[in-house]
C-alpha cells in the first residue's frame, strides 16, 4: 500500500507569512516550528493597491517579476534583498515594506540557486525539490521548438512561464486544460488555444515550448515555475462549479494552507486564499487576493472552507462557483493522514 504522504511537515517546503511594513530594512522570520529557507517568495500588499512581486533564488535577490503584469523583469535594490535560513529580508520599497502597510508573502522551498540540466534540447538552470514537486527553471531562448528540463522527476501539472526581457503575457500550462492550450496569469481571460505550448504534455523530465517570443524567443531570458502533485502535500486539478451556495467539495488529501482557483471557460479572476488570514474556515467571509490584479485584499461572500482533507465551496459567486470548470492549485498545512497512518484533525 502506498504511503499516505512523504511530507509530514509541509512547513519545510511552503509557508505563508503575514507582516506589517516598517519603512526600514526588515529581516522577517517565518512562523513554522522548523526552519525553511525559501527559494521563491511572492509578496503582495494586503492593505493597499500595489502590484504583486516574485523574487527567486535562480534569478537572484533584487530581481523582481510581476505576476499581475506582462512587464519585463526589473531590478529593485530595496525589494527583497536576501533569503535567510528561516525567512527573508525586505528593503524599503513600497511594494515590500512601506511603514504601516500590511503584506502577505507566499514562500516556497526549491534547492538554492540551481544547477545545469541537460535533459532538454536546451540546457537549463534548475533549482528543484523533488520531494516537494517544485522547481525554478531558467534558460536562454533559441527561437525554435524546444524541450526544457525541469528537474522534478515527475510530470508537472502546472507551469507558470514568463519571458524576463520583454512585455509578454505569463503563459500558464495546466494538465487539466490540455497541451496546446493556455491561460495567462496576469489577466482574467478564459483558456484558449495557444501555440506557445507544443501539443505535447510535459513529461517527468521536460516540458515543450514553441518558437514563440513569449515562451522561447531567440536570445531571450526566460523563467518557469513548475509544480507536480505530491500526495499529502500539493495538488493541481479541476472541479465543476454548480452555481449554488452548497458548492463543490474538492478532495485534496490534506488540510490546505493555500488554494488558488480560476474558471477556465469564462473570463474571471485568479483568486488566492490562505490559512493565515481571517475567515478562511468560519462563517466570516475570507480575505483573499486576485493574482492578476493589484487590488488590496478584499472580503465578500466568496466562502471557501478549508477542511482536513480538502476544501468546500460555500458560495454561489461566479469567481469560485459559476457553472464552469475551474482549475486549482493547493498546498498543505497538514496531510489528512501522516506517514505513520495517524489522521489529521479538522479545525
C-alpha positions in Angstrom: 0.0 0.0 0.0 1.4 3.4 -0.9 2.3 5.8 1.9 -0.4 8.4 2.8 2.3 11.2 2.4 6.0 11.6 2.2 5.8 15.0 3.8 4.6 15.0 7.4 5.6 18.7 7.9 4.6 20.8 4.9 6.1 23.9 6.6 9.5 22.6 5.5 8.5 23.4 1.9 5.7 26.0 1.9 4.7 28.8 4.3 2.6 31.9 4.4 3.9 34.9 6.2 1.9 38.0 7.2 3.8 41.1 8.3 3.5 44.9 8.7 5.9 47.2 7.0 8.4 49.2 9.0 9.8 51.5 6.3 13.4 50.3 7.1 15.3 47.1 6.3 13.5 44.3 7.9 14.6 40.7 8.4 11.5 38.5 8.6 11.3 35.1 10.2 8.8 32.5 9.1 6.3 31.2 11.6 6.8 27.5 11.3 8.2 25.3 14.0 11.2 24.3 11.9 13.5 26.5 9.7 12.8 26.9 6.0 15.0 29.0 3.7 12.7 30.0 0.8 13.8 30.0 -2.8 10.7 31.7 -4.2 8.8 34.5 -2.4 5.6 36.0 -3.9 4.7 39.2 -2.0 1.5 41.4 -2.1 0.4 44.4 -0.1 -2.8 43.4 1.8 -3.8 46.9 2.8 -3.1 48.9 -0.4 -3.5 48.5 -4.2 0.1 47.6 -5.1 1.4 45.2 -7.7 2.4 41.6 -6.9 6.2 40.7 -7.0 8.0 37.4 -7.2 11.7 37.0 -6.3 13.6 33.7 -6.6 17.0 32.3 -5.9 17.8 31.4 -9.5 17.3 34.9 -10.9 18.7 36.3 -7.6 17.6 38.7 -4.9 16.6 42.2 -6.1 15.4 40.8 -9.4 11.6 41.1 -9.4 9.0 40.0 -11.7 5.2 40.7 -11.6 2.5 38.0 -11.7 -0.2 40.6 -12.4 1.6 42.4 -15.2 3.0 41.5 -18.6 6.0 43.7 -17.9 9.6 42.5 -18.2 11.7 41.7 -15.1 13.2 44.7 -13.3 15.9 45.2 -10.6 14.8 46.6 -7.3 17.6 47.3 -4.8 15.1 48.0 -2.0 12.9 45.0 -2.7 13.6 41.5 -1.4 17.3 41.8 -0.5 18.2 38.4 1.0 16.9 34.9 1.5 17.5 33.9 5.1 17.9 30.5 6.8 14.3 30.8 8.1 12.8 33.8 6.1 13.8 36.7 4.0 14.8 40.4 4.3 13.0 43.2 2.6 14.2 46.8 1.9 12.2 50.0 2.0 10.3 49.8 -1.3 6.6 50.4 -1.1 5.7 47.1 -2.7 7.6 45.2 0.1 7.9 47.3 3.3 6.2 50.6 3.5 5.6 51.9 7.0 2.3 50.6 8.5 1.2 48.8 5.2 0.3 45.1 5.7 1.6 42.4 3.5 1.3 38.7 2.7 4.2 36.5 1.4 3.8 33.1 0.0 7.0 31.2 0.2 8.3 28.0 -1.5 11.4 25.9 -1.0 13.3 24.5 -4.0 17.0 23.8 -3.9 19.0 27.1 -3.9 20.4 28.9 -6.9 20.2 26.0 -9.2 22.5 23.8 -11.4 22.8 22.9 -15.0 20.2 20.5 -16.5 20.7 18.9 -20.0 17.6 16.8 -20.2 16.0 19.0 -22.8 17.2 20.2 -26.2 18.2 23.5 -24.4 20.3 23.3 -21.4 18.5 25.0 -18.4 19.4 26.1 -14.9 17.2 24.3 -12.4 16.6 24.6 -8.7 14.4 21.6 -7.9 12.9 20.0 -4.8 11.9 16.5 -6.0 10.4 15.9 -2.5 8.1 18.9 -2.8 7.4 18.7 -6.5 8.6 22.3 -7.2 11.3 23.7 -9.5 12.5 27.0 -10.7 13.8 26.8 -14.3 15.7 29.4 -16.3 17.1 29.2 -19.9 18.0 31.3 -22.9 15.6 31.1 -25.8 16.5 29.5 -29.1 13.7 30.9 -31.3 12.8 27.3 -32.2 10.6 24.5 -31.0 12.4 23.0 -27.9 12.2 20.9 -24.8 13.3 22.2 -21.4 14.5 20.1 -18.5 12.6 20.9 -15.2 14.4 18.5 -12.7 11.2 17.3 -10.9 11.5 13.6 -11.9 7.7 13.7 -12.1 5.2 15.2 -14.5 4.4 18.9 -13.7 0.7 19.6 -13.6 1.1 23.4 -13.5 3.8 25.7 -15.0 4.0 29.5 -14.9 6.3 30.7 -17.6 7.4 34.3 -18.3 9.9 35.9 -20.7 12.1 38.1 -18.5 13.3 40.5 -21.1 10.1 41.6 -22.8 6.5 42.6 -22.0 4.5 39.5 -22.9 1.8 37.7 -21.0 2.6 35.0 -18.4 1.9 31.6 -20.1 0.2 29.1 -17.8 0.3 25.4 -18.6 -2.1 23.2 -16.8 -2.7 19.5 -17.4 -6.4 19.8 -16.9 -6.9 22.1 -19.9 -4.6 20.0 -22.1 -1.5 20.6 -24.1 -1.7 23.3 -26.8 -4.0 25.4 -24.6 -3.1 28.1 -22.1 -4.2 30.6 -19.5 -2.5 33.9 -18.7 -1.6 34.6 -15.1 -1.7 38.4 -15.5 -5.2 38.6 -16.8 -8.7 37.0 -16.4 -9.1 35.5 -19.9 -10.6 32.1 -20.4 -8.4 29.2 -21.7 -7.6 29.4 -25.3 -5.7 27.5 -28.0 -2.1 28.8 -27.7 0.8 28.0 -30.0 3.3 28.8 -27.2 2.9 25.3 -25.7 3.5 22.5 -28.2 0.7 20.0 -28.4 2.7 17.6 -26.1 2.1 17.1 -22.4 5.0 17.8 -20.1 6.9 14.6 -19.1 8.8 13.6 -16.0 11.9 15.2 -17.4 10.9 18.0 -19.8 8.2 20.4 -20.9 7.8 21.5 -24.6 7.7 25.1 -25.9 7.4 26.5 -29.4 9.4 29.1 -31.3 7.1 31.9 -30.0 8.7 35.1 -28.5 6.7 34.7 -25.2 8.0 31.2 -24.5 11.3 30.8 -26.3 12.3 33.9 -28.1 15.8 33.8 -29.7 18.3 35.1 -27.1 15.6 35.9 -24.6 15.9 35.1 -20.9 13.0 33.0 -19.6 11.8 31.7 -16.2 9.4 29.0 -15.3 7.9 27.8 -12.0 7.0 24.1 -12.3 4.7 22.2 -9.9 3.9 18.4 -9.6 1.4 16.6 -7.4 2.9 15.3 -4.2 0.5 13.1 -2.2 -0.5 14.7 1.1 1.3 18.0 0.2 0.3 19.5 -3.1 -2.4 19.0 -5.8 -3.3 20.6 -9.1 -6.6 19.7 -10.7 -10.1 20.9 -11.7 -13.6 21.0 -10.3 -17.0 21.7 -11.7 -18.8 24.7 -10.2 -22.6 24.4 -9.6 -23.7 28.0 -9.1 -25.1 27.1 -5.7 -24.3 28.1 -2.1 -23.9 24.4 -1.4 -20.9 24.2 -3.7 -18.4 21.6 -4.7 -16.2 19.7 -2.3 -12.7 19.2 -3.6 -10.7 16.3 -2.1 -7.0 17.1 -1.7 -5.8 14.5 0.8 -4.6 17.3 3.1 -5.7 20.4 5.0 -4.8 23.3 2.8 -2.6 26.3 3.7 -3.1 27.9 0.2 -5.6 27.5 -2.6 -5.8 29.4 -5.9 -8.7 28.9 -8.3 -9.6 30.1 -11.8 -12.5 29.3 -14.2 -11.1 28.1 -17.5 -14.1 28.6 -19.8 -15.1 32.1 -18.5 -13.3 35.5 -18.1 -12.8 35.8 -14.4 -10.0 36.4 -11.9 -7.5 34.1 -10.3 -8.5 34.0 -6.6 -5.9 33.3 -3.8 -6.9 32.1 -0.3 -4.6 31.1 2.5 -4.8 29.9 6.1 -3.3 32.9 7.8 -6.0 35.5 7.2 -9.3 35.9 8.9 -12.3 33.9 7.6 -10.8 31.0 5.7 -12.6 28.5 7.9 -15.6 30.1 9.5 -18.9 31.9 8.9 -16.9 35.1 8.3 -16.2 35.8 4.7 -12.5 35.1 3.9 -9.9 37.7 3.0 -8.3 37.0 -0.4 -6.3 38.5 -3.3 -6.6 38.3 -7.0 -3.4 37.1 -8.6 -4.0 39.1 -11.8 -5.0 42.4 -10.0 -3.1 44.9 -7.9 -6.2 45.4 -5.7 -5.8 45.4 -1.9 -7.1 42.3 -0.2 -10.9 42.1 -0.1 -13.6 40.1 1.5 -17.2 39.3 0.4 -19.3 36.2 0.1 -16.6 34.1 -1.6 -16.8 31.5 1.1 -14.2 28.7 0.6 -13.8 26.5 3.6 -10.6 24.7 4.4 -11.2 21.1 5.7 -9.0 18.4 7.0 -8.9 16.7 3.6 -9.7 19.4 1.1 -11.9 22.5 0.5 -15.6 23.1 0.2 -17.2 26.0 -1.8 -20.0 27.6 0.2 -20.9 30.4 -2.1 -22.8 30.8 -5.4 -20.4 33.6 -6.5 -19.2 33.5 -10.1 -15.5 33.8 -9.3 -15.4 30.5 -7.4 -18.6 28.7 -8.3 -20.1 29.7 -11.6 -21.4 26.8 -13.7 -18.0 26.4 -15.2 -14.9 24.2 -15.0 -12.3 25.6 -12.6 -8.6 24.7 -12.2 -7.0 24.9 -8.8 -3.6 24.7 -7.1 -3.3 23.8 -3.5 -0.5 23.3 -0.8 -0.9 21.7 2.5 -0.9 22.9 6.1 -1.0 19.2 7.2 -1.6 15.9 5.5 -5.0 14.2 6.0 -3.1 11.1 7.3 0.6 11.2 8.1 3.2 8.7 7.1 2.5 6.7 10.2 -1.2 6.4 9.4 -2.3 8.9 12.0 -5.3 11.1 10.9 -5.1 14.9 10.9 -7.9 16.8 12.7 -10.1 19.4 11.1 -10.1 22.9 12.7 
